[in-house]
Amino acid sequence: MKRVSNVTMRKRLVTVFLCAIVIFGIIDFRLGYVQFVIGDVLMERAKESWSRDITFEPERGKILDKNGEVLAENVTAPTVMVVPRQIQEPQKVAEHFADILDITVEKAYQEITQNERIVRFKEGRKLSEEQVEAIRTLGLDGVYIAEDSKRHYPNGTYLSHVLGFTGIDNQGLMGLELFYDDQLMGEVGSLSYFSDAKGHRMPEIADVYEEPKDGDNLKLTIDSRVQTIIERELDLAETKYNPDGALAIAVDPDTGGILGMSSRPNFHPEHYQDVDPDTYNRNLPVWSTYEPGSTFKIITLAAALEEGVVDLEEDEFTDNGAIDVGGATLHCWKSGGHGHQTYLEVVQNSCNPGFVTLGEKLGEKKLFSYINNFGFGEKTGIDLQGEGKGILFNPEQVGPVELATTAFGQGVSVTPIQQVMAVSAAINGGYLYQPYLAEEWTNPVSDKTVEKTDPILKERVISEQTSSEIRKALESVVAKGTGRGAYVEGYRVGGKTGTAQKVGEDGKYMSNNHIVSFIGFAPADDPEIVVYLAIDNPKDTVQFGGVVAAPIVGNVIGDSLRALGVEPRKDGLEKEYQWPDQPLVEVPDLRGLTRKDLQQYLVNLSIEASGSGDVIVDQAPEPGEKIEQGGEVRLYFGDDDPNKND
Amino acid sequence: MFWEMGCFLLKARKRTYQAPDLLLTIAILSLLAIGAIMVYSASAIWADYKFNDSFYFAKRQLLFAGVGIVCMFFIMNIPYLTWQKYAKPILIICFILLIAVLIPGIGMVRGGARSWIGVGAFSIQPAEFMKLGLIIYLSTFLAANQKYITSFKKGFVPSMLLVFVAFGLIMLQPDLGTGMVLVLTCVVMIFVAGAKISHFVGLGIVGLIGFLGLIISAPYRINRITAFLNPWEDPLGNGFQIIQSLYAIGPGGLMGMGLGQSLQKFFYLPEPHNDFIFAILAEELGFIGGTFVLLLFLLLLWRGIRVSLAAPDTFGSLLGLGIIGMISIQVMINISVVIGLIPVTGITLPFLSYGGSSLTLILCSIGIVLNISRYAKL
């Protein structure tokens, strides 16, 4: 049975065998690759496909003000959750539910037999303790009790734009709730079990419980005392002027921390659906951009002083009511002009032609480099969404007219927060800070600090010397110039008015429709607070910042400093009175006097007396303080003469 | 056939006649045992869900394996030259069955292909028979015409033509997996028989064109290919089986999750006892179990090729090679699919997959190889 030509066949059989060994080798290699190299990845994904999670929501971190006042918190309520595939006898479970909850048997049956992994239903939310106890005692398969929580804002519309709000699943949708969503949210916990592909729990495999990690509490730079004052003043302004909008910001100039921020129209965070989305999407203090008007002159002033192109006391300027620049005539806001003035008076009078000459003295390069250094044209970096950048003239397009208008705040577009930060830098010694709201994160259980924000210094823009001159000049604006409405006795308020024209839909300035604003700070020797306020199109009034905005800022500053416990000052500039202003009366030292002595002192004050005895032992206000004519002085009578005890 | 059986029994004590190859037998019986255990493990959940009897598939697997082993021992004792004699009628019967299955009413549609004939558990797949029938006939033809094998006209073309007619009929069902096994097996046989390499190169080019044609004619095939390239692109559609298969194999690791501990068999991997049984094996027994099974298949191949090398005549060599080649190619394709090496084709893993009649048929084929081994000078 021998064959002739089997050499080829033998060779080829061996070839086939060797090829087969190679193929088996490749297959085994690939098997090893799948099981060892990508095995872990596959295992993770497979686990995901096997496991079914019942999630446990972490409690969202609270939002607190600087002093621990609660601004946003959670109200919790137990909720029943059903896993339909684990329900043994749906009819019975439905009957139990009908007994315990406010639901019919049919409805309950329908809910718990849905083709869903996990079912929650309205009637099963926010249960009472008795209901929870009743359901727990039944020990039904596939029925679970979970804590459901809802965001609650105890102060309603208060600070609404800054706080923002959360959605149905407690996810941050706006404001700080959105900006710090991850940290506030915490980590979801879960009870996971393995299930077969048909949704049935696999036997004999242990459940894995991962505890939820609650979100950290967020402490803000906001001081609710300041915020309350701002909200009150905006409400009053809204009632009085019926404006199209209004906004206010208060900042601590030494850190950049926001003390208060609000705007109108506002909304209730728990009912955000009830208002136009534009209302909550536009957080005006950081979103809106408009021509700043005269408040911008502070920047021009800072640049001119730092560069030494002007001496406020020595240099003089004559305003005829208009100035020619590159063939165009720019008018002063006061027709006829302010006449002959020193540059300090130019600032006090907010005289446009005067500032045009300052701009010309600086030149476009220097002026615009200061504008940039003060943070205009870019976002401030505040920890809120939706911040605007503003618009500056393109450097190539700046001609003499653009330079001139920019110098007094027209033709540029900036955000309120930019102005506040820039002015803070101008008066705090030249330090431009990044504004921020999140001061500190604390652990919700231990209350220990997790993270603390340090003020972020962006740039040193001017010297302390220049800054001090600006403070002096701006203090005189309030004491003697256009900002008199903001004067607060004892607190050395400095500030600057602004009346900005709005550009209408036709691209032209609208008539009799202005944004009136005032930016103020106090005390001028060591500023503790900077307040900016703008009112968009106030009705039934002269639309001047000095008339509408300045008094409101004065109220905010005065009340805030008193609330913050800032010592009143005594060496400030005296307010210069114009009709119908009434000069204040200095309270005399009445301590140690007897009732009889009083007659000759108090011609223009009223008295509120308390205590028995004949001798005045104490008085409020203190001697030397100033109060309005006819104002009230409280006197405390006793028997002792305090001076005798020395 | 009965006559030869008698002759064999009478002149049984011939000197060249010996016991069948022991290692081959051991490989077969080990694979059968592992198969039975794995079919039970993989199918228990599914069987309990579908038939309320977790042993439903395991029992049937044992039954077919038992019948198969009996057949194997019977055929092991039929001199293989008998098949040479009946090669033509066997081929004709296979062709008739293969045409018959295409006729609606006779052929039954299962899984999208009209490939079954018969009633219930007693149904068969003519394509399975065709593979064996064609191997027998091709061995006969090539052995008889070996002097012409290097000739294109007289050797290469007629044998390839025959293969492609059979392939064409199988593709009408359509059953790409079985068709591929058939073509590849026959190509290996013709190659070993001594055909010119240049002819295969030409065939390769034609084959490539034909392959492209098949893809164009049935777009679902291209989906299978793209699914293979990135199964996660369509995890619930075309990529589903591959992903579920990898989800079984990956977690297996070195040692596996332990026998019976598969999670993927809980309805994640569809019909885990069929084509994808190797995935469950790799999940429960790990890389070690998977490699062990691969080694058993390699042992089977090795002994088969040795039998082929030592066979007393060309017909025996080619027949043995054809049968072992068919089984090995099917193993390679099936496992390559399961581990994501090639696109899904839909063929079972010999000895291990729940197979019914096809398991019996494979054991019959092995019986022939065992018989050849009795004449081989190993």
Interface residues (C-beta under 8 A of the other chain):
Chain A: M1 R3 S5 N6 T8 M9 R10 R12 L13 V14 V16 F17 A20 I21 I23 F24 I26 I27 D28 R30 L31 G32 V34 Q35 F36 I38 G39 D40 V41 L42 M43 R45 A46 S49 W50 F194 D196 A197 K198 M202
Chain B: I45 Q146 V188 F191 V192 A193 G194 L246 Y247 A248 I249 G250 P251 G252 G253 L254 L263 Q264 F266 F267 Y268 A282 G286 F287 G290 T291 L294 F297 L298 L301 W302 I305 S308 L309 P312 D313 T314 S317 L321 G325 S328 M332 I335 S336 I339 G340 L341
